[in-house]
Amino acid sequence: MSKVKTIYTCQSCGVQAPKWAGQCGDCGSWNSYVEDVISTSRNQRFQGYATGTSAQATLLSDVELTDLARISTQLAEFDLVLGGGLVSGSVILIGGDPGIGKSTLLLQTLCQLSQNHSCLYVTGEESLQQVTLRARRLNLPQTSLRLLAETQVESIIHTANQHKPQVVVIDSIQTIYTETLQSAPGGVSQVRESAAQLVRYAKQTGTILFLVGHVTKEGTLAGPRVLEHMVDTVLYFEGETDNRYRIIRAVKNRFGAVNELGVFAMTDKGLRQVNNPSAIFLSHYQQEVSGSSVMVTWEGTRPLLVEVQALVDESHLGNPRRVTVGLEHNRLAMLLAVLHRHGDVATYTHDVFVNVVGGVKVTETAVDLALLLAILSSLKNRPLPNELIVFGEVGLAGEIRPVQSGQERLREAAKHGFKTAIVPAANAPKNPIPNLQIIPVDHLRKALEVW
């Protein structure tokens, strides 16, 4: 005998409560509880674990390993972010702002893959005519790709079982619903249950599954957090709609490196990969300008040259402003305190604005030394040399700490024509790098004296 039960589910974190509340007790969001009606059976609720069948455990040393066969997406930058290509049975969640290019990228990928593999594109937000118009506008091959306009997960799985595609795209997971639940599509319960059924189908059949996810105004993926735990790879599509460059960042990848970066350019013919990303993030000035320095950041498995800009201006406010774009705000405040304490350079009467060119977000500490030199250059109105590269972590005692992959960073800088490098003393190479002068420093004062 079944019994109807009413629960309230938070749309932000997915926690369930027996009654409605104005604020979620777990994530703190307001007015996020939505009523859900579930049906439970008395026999299911009181069923124990005695009827479970035993499974055979295997020793770790007895597990046979096989090489993962990967399928290329025909886009080298996309393959790099995915860890070398697509793996059978993998589930990939890709999110980004509206209009950033998620559907365009996946349609391009599937149209190319459909020439040699069976593919299915499921659209829940657009009509078949809209998808076809986009494919024609981008001059994509259209003879082999199957389209399906459906939002019911049971019908999608039934159609997939008939055609047995190797690659499936669901655009988007927030529009998919299952009849087993009475809540509206897009809710936490619907997204969680629909994704669970699709993931189960992908694992059982070895199908490569792409899930397109919406993002909130904070930039995080909408829906329950458990959605990111269910999939194998989570990709974020970053970039401004008025900027032609787009960046795909992997924040989770069970088949490759995390924090990998892929750079694309949006054109009238769709997304085109950028083979040399370092070149687009560097400004080529005719003459030296103050407040600009170049550093080498490490993204995933490769180095990337980015330009850090700083503007220091006299403040007429009681509280000087500290503005960062692409960098952590709290770390800037800490570095300014280190600059004052160990470099005898005060900025408490100045506004400090910091920007990373090209919309790149630098999260590693290797940017510390380059950032401080850019700030000092703007403050004294003394340009840094155009052929100077800087990287290194600055500690609270003013010491310059080493960073990972220092040799690879220096080789990348030399490849782009840089002549001088200020690096941590522990990252100084034992063998000289051709056409690159290495200046090792172990304290902030020495770095300031060099310049």
N, C-alpha and C positions, 0 to 999 in steps of 0.2 A: 504494500500500500504506500503510494507516494504522498509526500507532504510538501506543500508550497511554502517556501521560506523567502523572506525579504531581507536583503543585506544592502549596505551602502559601500560603494567602492570609490576610492580617491582617484581622480583622473590624472593626477600628477605622478604618484608613486605606486598606485595599485593596491594599497593596504585596504583591508575590508573591516567594516565596523558594523555592529548590530543596530545602531541608530544613527540618525543624521546629526552632524555637528557643523558649526560654521567654519572651524579651522581644523585641518588635518593634524592629528597628534604626532605623526611621524615626520612629514616633510614641511609642515607649517604653512602650506598653501591655504588660501581662503576660498570658501564656496566651491570646493572641488569634489564634494561627495555627490554621487549619482546613484539613484535607486536601481537595484538589480533584483529580479525575481528568479529564483532557482528552484528546481524540483529535486528533492532528495527522497530516496527510498529508505524505509526503516531497516530493511535487511542489509542494504549497503552501508548504512551508518553504523550498524553494530557488528558488521562482519570483521572477524579477526584475521590474523595472519597465518592461521594454522593450515589453510588450504593452499598456501603458496608452494610452488614447485622449487626444488633445489636446483641451483645452477653450478656448473663445473668451473672452478677457479683454475687459472693458468699461471704458471711461473713467468716472470718477466723475461727470463733468459730463454724461454721456449717459444716466445712470440716470433713468428717469421715476418721479416720486413720486406716489403716490395717497393720499388720506386714508384712515386706518384706520377702518373701520366698527366701532363698538363696540356691544355688547349690554349693556343695563342689567340688573343683578341684582335690581332692585326694592328694594335697600337702599343708601341714599345713602352710608353710612359704608363699606360694602364696595366700592362703586364708587370712592370716594375712594382707598382703599388700593391698588386695582388700577390706578389712573391714569386713571379715567374710565369704566371698564366692561371688558367682556370683548372680546378681540381674537381673530378667527378664526385657528386654528392655534396659539394660545398654549398653553403647558404651565405649570401653576401647582402648585407644591408647598407644602402647608400642613402645619405640624407644631405639636405642643403636647402638654402633659401629658395622661395618661389622664383622661377625664371632663371636660375643659375645655370641650367643646362643638363639636369639629371636625365630627363626623358630623351633629349637629343643625343647624349653620349650612349645611352643604352640602345637606342634605335639604330645608331650607326654601327655599334658593335654587333647587334643581332643580324642586321642586314648583311654584314660581311661574313659572319659565322654561318649564316644560312646557306652559303654557297657550298659548304662541305659538311654541315651538320644540320640536324633537324632542330628547329627553334620555334618557340611559341611566345608571342608578345601579348600579354593580357592587360588591357587598359580598362580602368574603372573610372577614370576622370574625363577621358576624351572619347569621341565617337571614332568609328573606323575610318570615316572620311577625313577627320582631322589628322590622324596618324598617317594616312596615305598622302595627304597634301604636304606634310612635313618631309616625308621620304622623297617625294618628287622634287621639292624645292632644294633638297640637299643632294640630288642626283645619286641616290642610293639604289643598289640592286633590289628589285621588288618581287622577283619571280618565285622565290623559295621560302619567304618568311610567312608564317601563318599568324593571323591576328584573331583576337577574341575579345569582345566587349562583354564582360561579365563581372559581377561583384559577389556572387555567392560561392563560397569556397568549395562546397560539395560539387557544384557544377563544374568548377575549374578543374578539380582533381579528376572528375569523370572524363572530361574532354582530354586532359593530359594522358590518361590511361589509354584512350583510344588512339591518339597520334604518337605517343611515346617520344616526346621531344627530348633532346639532350640538354638544351638550355631553355629556361623559362624565366620571363620577366613579369613581375607583378607591380603594376603602376596604378595606384600605390596601395600599401598595406592598410592605410587608414580608411579606404573605401570598401574593403572586403568584410563580409559578415558571414556568420553561420546561423542556420535555422535552429540550432540547439539552444541558443540564447535569445532572450527577448529584448535585450538592450539594443540601442541604436548603433549603426556602424560608426566606427571611430572611437567608441568607448574603450576603456581599459580591458574589459572582459572580452569584447569582440576582437580587439587587436591581438590579445594574448592567445585566445583559442584558435583564431584563424591562422595565426602564424605557427602555432604548434602543429596544426594539421598539415600545413604546407611543408614545414621542416620534416615532419615524419614521412611525408611522401617523398621528399628529396632524398632522405637517407635510405629509404627502402629501395628506391629505384635507381639510385646513383645519378639523379638529375641535378644539374647545376641550376641553382635558383637565385635570382636577383630580386630583392625586395626594396622598393623605393619608399622612403619614410619622410613624413613631414617634420619640420622643426618648429620649435616654439620661438617666441620673441627673444628669449635668452640665447638662442642658437643651438640648443640641445635637441635631440630627437624626441618628438612627441610620442606619447603613449607610455606604457609601463617600462620601467628599467629592465624588467626581465626579458624584454624583447632583444636587447643587446647581448644578454647572456645566452640566448637560444641560438644565435647565429654564429657562424665561423669567422666572419670578417665584417668589420664595421668601417665604412668609408664616409668621410665628410667632404662635401663639395664646398669649397670656400672661394670667395672673391666678390667684388662689387659688381652690380649689374651695369654700371657705367664704365667699367674697366674690361678690356677685351681679354685679359688673362684670367684663367681659372686654375685653382689648385685643388687636387684631390689628396687627402691625407688619410692614411690608415691608422686608426687608433686601436684596432684589435685585429689580429690575423693569426689564425691557428696554422697557417701554411706558409708564413713568411715573416719578415721583420715588421715591427710596429713603427709608427711615426715615419713611414716611408712617404715620399712626396712625389707627385706627378703633376706636371705643368702643361696646361693646354691653352690655346688661343681661340677665342670665339670669332668666327668669320661668317660671312654670308653663306658659306657652304658647310657650316657645322663646326665642330671642334677639331682643331688641328694640334697635334702634339708639338711641343717645343723641345728640340733636340739638345739645345744648350741653354738651360734655364739660368745659369749664372749671368749670361750676357744681358738678359732683360731686366735684371734687378740692379744693374750698375748704371749710373748716370755718367755720360761721357761729356765732361765739361771742357770747354775750349781753354779755360784757365782755372787755376786752383781757387777753390772757394772755402771759406771757413765754416766750421760746424759739420763737416762731413768726414766720415771714416769708413773704410771697407774692412769687413771681417769675413771669416769662413765659418759657416755654421754646418753642423752635421745633421743631415736629415735621413734617417733610416740607414741606408747602406752607402750613401755617397755624400761628398762635400758639396756645399753650395755657397757661392759668393753673394753676399748681400751688403747693401749700403745702409749705414746708420747715420741719420741726420739729427742734429741737435740745434736748438735755438735758445739762447740765454739772453733775456732782456730784463732791463730794470723794472722792478715791480713797484706799483703805487698802492698796493693793497697791504693790509696788515698781515694777511696770510698769503704768501707767494704761491702761485699755482704750479702744480707738477702734473703735466699732461703726457701720457704715453700712448702711442699707437703701434701695436705689434710687440710690445714689451710689457713686463709685469710692473705695475705701478708701485707696489711696495718695495721692489728691489731697487728701483730708481731712488727712492728716498733713502734707502740704506747706503747706496753707493755715493750719494752726495754727502752723507755724513762721514764716510771713509775718506772722501776727497778733502773734506775740511780738516779732519783729525790728522791724517797722515800725509796730506799734500799741501796743507796750509792754503787752500783755495776755498773761500767762503762763497756760498750762493744763497744765503738766507735772505738776501735783499733782492733777489732776482727770480723771475719766472723762468721755468725750465720746460721746454717742449721737446719731446723726443719722438722720432718717427722712423720706421723701417720701410724703405722704399719698396714699392711693388705690392704692398698688402700682405707681405709674409709675416707670420707670427713666430718670433724667436723665443723659445722657452728655455734653452740651455744657458748655463752660466758662462760660456765662452765669450759672450758678447760684452762682459763687464769692462774689460780694458779698452775695447774699441769705443764703448759708450762714454767712458770718462774722458778719453782723448778728444772725442767729438765735442763734448760739453766744454772742455778747456779751450778748444780751438775757437768755438763760438764766443766764449767769454772774453778772450783776449784778441779776437778778430785776427787770428793767425792761421792761415790755411795749412792743412796737412798735405804732404806730397801726394800727387795722384797715383804714384806707383808704390804706395805704402800699404801693407796689409797688417792687420792687428787682430790678435785673439788671445784670450786668457781669462781665467777666473780671478776675481779680486776678493780676498778674505777680509774679515773685520779688522785684522791687525795690519792691513795694508800689504800682505804678502800676495804674490802672484802665483796661483796654483795651476798645475798642469791640467790639460783637458784630454779627452780621448781622441785617438786617431790623429795625432799631431802631424805625423809624416805625410799622411794623405792630404791633409789640409794644405800643407806647404807645397806639395806637388801640384795641387789644383791651382794655387795662387801663381806658381811659376808658369803653368800652362797658359794663363791668361795675361802674361806679360808683366807681372808685378816684380819689382826689383829689390825691395827691402821688406823685411818682416820683423815686427816686434812680437816676440812670443815668450811664454814662460820658460825659465831656464831648464826645467825638467823636460820640456818638449823640444829642446835644441837637438837637431839630428847629429849623429856621430859622423856621418859622411856628408860632405857639402852637396847642396843642390845647385845644379848649374844655373847661372844667371840670377841667383837669388841670394842676397846678403841677409844673414840671420843675426838679429840682435837679441840675445837672451837677457831677460830681466827676472829678478826674484822679489822685487819690492816695487810698490807704486812710485816711490821717490825716484828710483832709477829710471823707470819708464818716462817720468816727466822730465828728467834731466836729459835723456836721449833726444827727446824732441825739443 
